[in-house]
């Protein structure tokens, strides 16, 4: 059997990407979801996604979908899992590759997101979603928690300049538990991966809180020493 005959006999399936887009705003971890515009299940809540085009890799398709919805490119994105249950999509046989992305909400194109019917919701506000998108979110949260514990990906969600309280609040949202203020401060400062700025955030008090900035060079130095980023 030649190659053409071999591939001609193979079944054809649609391949899609679905993006679990995390943001952090007003002390809360949020997700960007949208109302589906096409049948089946038009009008129902959905993750942001689309089909992989013939000339694209799945990574390229996910990056395109993210930029198309948020106006952002070159953002943190990680492949999560492949979802291929036979009846997962009621419209056709669709295999979906899911990605989770971390963005700074203040940087994204809000009018563009609204144009696509996308909305930021807190985790407890997420309604029932189509197909297996709820499972994708659960899996993405687990992956986010695991990766944030040993890699400095949490900084992708914060503004460039942040307070230690904002950083602690972010990790409390990711881990879904309260963290001891003193222990967290001691731990994160001991890693020496941030730069303390000569600036203060005075939105909460006249005295203000020192602002910090993540320093990639310090993090690389930490890795060269064989030490591990762990929170």
Buried (B, 14 or more C-beta within 10 A) or exposed (E): EEEEEEEEEEEEEEBBBBBBBBBBEEEBBBBBBBBBEEEEBEEBBBBBBBBBEEEBEBBEBBBBBBBEBBBBEEBEBBBBBEBBEEEBBEEEEBBBBBBBBBBBBEEBEEEBBEEBBBBBBEBEEBEEBBBBBBBBBEBBBEBBEEBBBEBBBBBBBBBEBBBBBBBBBBBBBBBEEEBEEEEBBEEBEEBEBBEEEEEBBEEEEEEEBEBBBBBEEEBEEBEEEEEEBEB
